Amino acid sequence: MKAAVITFPGSNCDRDLAVALSQAGADVTRIWHKDDALPDGIDLVAVPGGFSFGDYLRCGAIAAQSPIAGALRAHAERGGYMIGICNGFQVLTELGVLPGALMRNTGLTFLCKPATLRVETRDSAFTAGYAAGQVITVPVAHHDGNYQIAPEGLEALRAEDRVAFTYAPAVNGSVADIAGVLSANRRVLGMMPHPERAADPATGGTDGAALFRGLVQGLATA
Ligand SMILES: NC(=O)CC[C@H](N)C(=O)O
């Protein structure tokens, strides 16, 4: 399975994400945002966390105008797999690849702590490595993680079983405690918590590892 990790100026989780994917068995290529195309044969595009372009305008808004942006949108439109973590989730909403928006946390502070998440669906390559309803601990580190979507959008996410993870208890004011959502074709996941920071015992937890393992195994057999 071939994965491309995208780096923007200000990304700071790109290496961790590349390591987590490699440790799960992916063949990982690193891509600089100024490239305007993806290499041939990429199965998964991974958009990492961080502070792309200093979080100016809105988090992810400038990254979504980068030279690589068109290739990312095209990858999603042709049914390619994508994961956006934290700032990566913000970039995917700014690209229009995922619905909704990430707003300032209700407490108006930067939150950096372990969060407990509930796996709401295992019907995706990203969540197939978990049990439905499983509670996992994965760190959050954001000031704009408050997921919001209009009522009809929330209704569609629920009706189509596209809420991947929720916070339990609440963390940042997200509507319905949403921590991660899937695209309509279930091949794009955006999530604010950082599974790549919980994928190796050396960094204090391994609850994120099943996401990368399930993904790599699922795509290898897809
Ligand atoms: N760790 C991150 O990716 C930070 C995300 C984003 N820049 C925020 O603070 O909301």
The ligand as an ORCA input file, in Angstrom:
! r2SCAN-3c Opt
* xyz 0 1
  N      -2.005     19.886     16.247
  C      -2.610     20.488     15.278
  O      -2.726     19.963     14.162
  C      -3.122     21.867     15.546
  C      -4.301     22.164     14.657
  C      -4.694     23.619     14.543
  N      -3.662     24.388     14.003
  C      -5.307     24.098     15.814
  O      -4.602     24.490     16.737
  O      -6.494     24.044     15.923
*
